[in-house]
Amino acid sequence: MNKEEKKEMDSYEGFLKDVTRFAGGDEERNNIDRPKPEGQSEDIVVKVGERVRQVREKRGLSREDISSRTDIDMTLLSQIEDGKVAPPLGTIIKLAKALEMKMGYFIAGKGDQAYTIVRREDRKTVSRYDSKKIKHYGYEYQSLAPLKKNRHMEPFLVTLEPSKTEEERSTHAGQEFIFVLQGKMEVRLDEEIHILVPGDAIYYDSTVPHLVKCYGPDTTRILAVLYAEK
């Protein structure tokens, strides 16, 4: 694992990247509902690239068409569709706009329910592991509305672990709302730095260069709601 991969594992941006692998479709829904041995965390992987390819082909578009609409390199687009690369949130948003789809479809499936209730005891924890599932990295999260149809928001409970790695800011279309539940969180918006404690909240445009991470040595737990218009 190189430094860039390790950086993504330890950060909130790593969570945003891994969100693109979570839930949706019958195969993945069966994975979510399947009981796990006691003490074993969920490790749910979604075929985001397969969804992108299916929608693209249904629209009668070529990879060249999508590349020109999104400025995504053809090689990278091929790797995404082939399932070799899990695209970060910003790339998913670009693809959704190019394909005239909602971001949520690629993140957590289309959904088929008018509303969804996720009981506390039914929440599925998704932890980030290395390829051999030996070591746990950086964060874990729980989706709070995986099956709601026509949703514009993606709410998650996210647990962040402290990291000494200096991450880079990210930018993408949309908005993010974060409410701190436990620990301290550092938010960097462009040139500004803010420290939030339990009970504090922040809402910002994701087009502003931003970085979210733990502040101090303790674990941080947050409610994160991601939003992007179609």
N, C-alpha and C positions, 0 to 999 in steps of 0.2 A: 504494500500500500504506500503510494507516494504522499508527499506533503499536502497536495491539493485535495486528494481523496480524504485524508485525515481531517483536513480543515472543514470539509463539508460535513463529515460525520459529527463533529463536535458543536455545530452551531445551529441557531434557529434557521438559517438558510439551508442547512442540511435537512432540517425537518421539512421545509418547504419543497425541497427536491424530492424527499422520500414520500411526501404526500401524493405525488403523482403515481406512486405504485399501489395506492390503497383502494380497495373495495370497488365493486361494481360488476354487473353482469351475473348471469346464473352461476358460472363456474366459480367466480370469486365469492359470490354470496354463499355458496355451499361451503367454501373454505371458512367464511366468517362464522357460520352457524355450527360447524362441526366442533364437537367438544374436544378440548385439549386436556392432556394429563395435568393433574394438579401441580401448580408451580411452574408450568411451562408457558412462556410468553407467546403471543401470536407473532407470526412472521408472514404477513400477507403480501403477496406480490401481484400486481395487476399488469396486464398486457396493454399498456397505454399506446404503444406503437401500433398494435393491432387495431385498436379503435381508430387511430388517426388514419391508417391505411384504408380501413373499411369506409369511413366517411368520405375520404378523398376520392376513392373509386366510385362511390355512390354519386358524388357530385360531378363525376366525369372530368376530374382534374388530374393533371400529371404532377409528378414531384417537382418538375421545373416550374409549374404554375405556383405551387405552394412556396417554393424557394424564392421566387420573384416577389411574392406578396409579403413574405415575412423576413427576408434577408437571412434566412437560415441556410447555412451551407448545405449543398446537395449531399455531401458525404455524411454530414451529421444527420440530416433528414433520413437518409437511408438507414443509418444505424438505429435511429429512433424507431422507425417502422419495423425493422428486423428484430427489435427487442434487445439490441446490444447496448443501448444507452437509455437510462431513465432521465428524461428531460426535466430541467428545473421548472419552477412555477412560471417564470417569465416566458419561457419558451412555450409552455402549454397555453398560456394566454394568447400569445401570438398565433399559435396554430388554431385555437378556437375561433379567433376573429377571422382568420383566413378561410376557415371552413364554415363560417356562419353558424357556429355552435356555441353553447354556453360552456364556460370553463368547467363547471361542476360535472358535466358529462364525462370529461376525460379524467377528472380527479376521482370521482366516486360513483360513476355510472349514471344512467339516465334517471333511475328511480321510477317507481310505479305507484306510489302512495300519495294521497292527498295530504297526509300529515304523517309524521313519524315520531314515536316515543321511544326513547332509549332509557330503560331503567338502569339505575346505578349498578345493580348486580349483573346486568346484561352487557355493560360496556366492554368492548374488546380492546385490549391493549396491544399496540403494535410497537415493538422495540426494534431498534436498528442494530444489526449484527454485522460482523465481517462475513466474508464469503463462506467460512467454515462454521459459522455460528458458535465460535468459541468465546469471543469477547464481546461484551456489550458496549456500544459507543454512544456517547453524547445525549441521547434523548429517547423518549418514548411518547406515543400519543394515542388518543382515543377519539374516534369520529363520533359526533353527537347527532348527526342527521344523514346517515348514508343512503337512505331509501326514499327521501322526500323528492317528489317529482317537481319539475320546473323551479328548482331552487336557484337563488342568486347568491346565496352565502354558503360557505363551508365552515362550520364551527368545529373546533377541536379543543381537547384538553391536552396540553403539552407539558412534559416534564423535561427541563433542561439541566444538564450537568455542567459544572464549571469547566472552563477550558483556558489554557494558557496560550493557545494559538491565536494569532492576530488575524481575524477574518476580514474579508473585503466587503464593502457595502454593495447592495444589489439594487436594481431598479426594474420595474415592470409595471404594466398597466394595472389599474384597480386600486383598491383600498384595503387597509388592514385595521382591525380593532383588537386591542389586547388588554386584558384585565388581569392584574397580578393577584394570584391566590396565596402564594407562599414564596418566601425568599425575596431577594432583591434582583431587579432586572435593569440592565443598562441599555438605553436606546440611543442610537446615534442617527440623527436626521441631518443630512448634509453636514454642516460644520457645528451643529449643536449636539450637546451630550446631556441626557436626562437620566436620572436614577429614580426608578419607581419601586415602591414598597407595597406590601399587601393592602388592597383596597384602592390602589391607584389604577388609572386606566389611561390609555392613549389611543387616538384614532388619527391615522395619517394617510395621505395619498402615497401609494407605492411607487409613483413616478419620481418621488424624492429619494435620492440615494440614502439607503437606510441599513442599519445593522442592529440586531437584537441579540443580547447574550446575557448570561448570568453576571451579576455583580457581586464579587466576594467569593468565599469558599463554599457557600452552601447551595444546595439544589434549589432551583426555581421552578415553580409550577404556575402556569398561566392558562387563561382561556383565550384562544386566538380565533378570530373570525375573519375569513378571507372573502373578498368580494371583487368581482370583475364583471362589467357589463358585457353582454353578448357582442 
